[in-house]
Amino acid sequence: MTADLFESVGDTRPPREAMAEGAVVLRGFARPFEAELLPALRAILKQSPFRHLVTPGGHRMSVAMTNCGSVGWVSDPTGYRYDAIDPESGQKWPAMPPVLRRLAADAADDAGYKGFAPEACLINRYVPGAKLSLHQDKDELDFAAPIVSVSLGLPAIFLFGGLKRADKPARFRLEHSDVVVWGGPSRLFFHGVAPLADGEHAVMCRQRINLTFRKAR
């Protein structure tokens, strides 16, 4: 990421795009938070840098990941899980900065999910060609809470399907500062990210950063 701060704009209510029952895209919702967001991300990455996790099947993920919060999502040959300790450093994950908590809670509230208090923020870094296969977020103990996902940097095609892997996913183009919130009837819908197209973002350069907030326990 560059040293430049994000350009902030007004805090008017962003346009909304329905994805499914209980799921919505909040276009440009993260913009009022951006000036605080970038230095907060830098501090997290200094403590817990990006790494490429390995799936239980032995595959190296194309997306680089790290976490902040009281627990972090990890994957290794033993399985997927949440853990309070960063396996690379042996230390606790970085605390979730207040700006991230506010962003996640405000987006959830705007989407109709009141009182969202995330415990984990999974931070994914996509470079051109990186993708995320269709999957369900089901390692959490509380499916009543929504998922909040913030897009920064290069645009990406977000795939949002149904309760079955075979359900054909709809395609949504996510731009810098867009926020997706899903829960309720669509909480366990399969979703993923198509291979990232190459490009150059004015602030984030040749990458996409995605922040996924979850209540894990």
C-alpha positions, 0 to 999 in steps of 0.5 A: 500500500502506498503512503498516501491517505485515502481521499475522503468524501461526504457522509451522505447515505450511500446507494444500496443494491439488493443481492438477495433476501438479507444481503445488500451492497452499500456502495461507497459506504467506507469512504468516510472512514478511509483517512483513519483506515489506511494507517490502522491497516499499516499498524496491523500488518506490521505486527502480523504480516500477510501470509499464504495459508494452506488448506486442509487438502494441502493447497496453498491459497492464492489470496494472502491473509492476516487477521485482527481481533480477539480471534483470527481465522486460520487454515492448515492441514488440520483444518479451518478454525478460529484461534486467539494466537497468530501461528506465525508469531506465537502472539495474540493477533493485533487488536481490532482498531476502533475505526474498523469496529465502527465501520463494521457496526455502522454498515451492519446497522445500515443493512438492518442488523443492529448491535453487530460487534465483530470479534474477528476481521480477516484481511485478504490481499488479492493480486492480479489472478488471485481468487477465492473459490465458492465457500460458506462461512460456517466456522462461526458458532453464531449464525445469527450475526451477519457478515460484513465485507469491505472492498478496497483497491482494485475492482473485483467480481463478487460471486454470490450463490445460494445454499447449495454449491451447485446454485449458480452465483450472481455476479456483483462488481465491487469497487473501492470502498463498497461494503457487502453485508449478508445475514439472515436467510442468506447467511450461509449462501456460497460466495467467492471472488473471481480471478482478479483482473490486472489494473492500477488503483490510485491509492492501493496500486495493483492489489485489492484488500478485503476486510471480512468482519465476523462474530466467531463465538 
